[in-house]
Amino acid sequence: MKSPKILLIEDESTIRRFLKVSLESNSFEILEAVNGKEGISMAGSYRPDVILLDIGLPDVDGFEIIKKLREWSSTPIIVLTVHDREEEKVHALDLGADDYLTKPFGVPELLARIRVVLRRSSAEDGKDPIFRSGQFEMDRSAHVVKVSGKEVHLTSTEYDLLAVLVKHAGKVVTHRMLLKEVWGPYSVEHVQYLRVYMGQIRKKLKNSDKAPELISTEPGVGYRFLGGASD
Ligand code: CA
């Protein structure tokens, strides 16, 4: 397999250097853009497999870049953001970014996020109705969920919520995206619904005290189904 191409849009040279070294040593090919305008034009000419995008850029802000890219491109975008800016992360995800990393982040975390989005974009063509991750199994054609081979009885709303998380397995899904997908565009403010339903789903999925959590809460942002599709 040829090495995946990553476009890095970041104005800070220290961070660019750090990311270039780390990613190249993990056999990725790195293209660097030092501002937003350059980033957009390089995304068009080089067709990267993943875009790492700093939100705080000197010319065009990162949100504008996401909007512009999403007009024609579905290339996965991972946003690089600063600690404690929940609303920034939510906004970026709602505009179509795939995930985010909070600075400072470690290389293993960065590599894990990149692998998730790469696996997702290559799995999208496959469309296998059965999703498996560890002891968890979801048959999306039959609407059946099993944990350790035993069927888990979910209400249709619980199933729909879980299906949205599974569709984006490994990535965070914002409250707004979940509410919109399951209850429609007029429900996006009702975050408290989610808390109740997620509590129920978690309880049903956990068949023993020792079983690992399948869903993580990203405070102020949304939820993430842990673990990716088995390949
Ligand atoms: Ca910056």
Residues whose N, C-alpha, C, O or C-beta is under 5 A from the ligand:
A	BS01	CA	D11 E12 D54 G56 L57
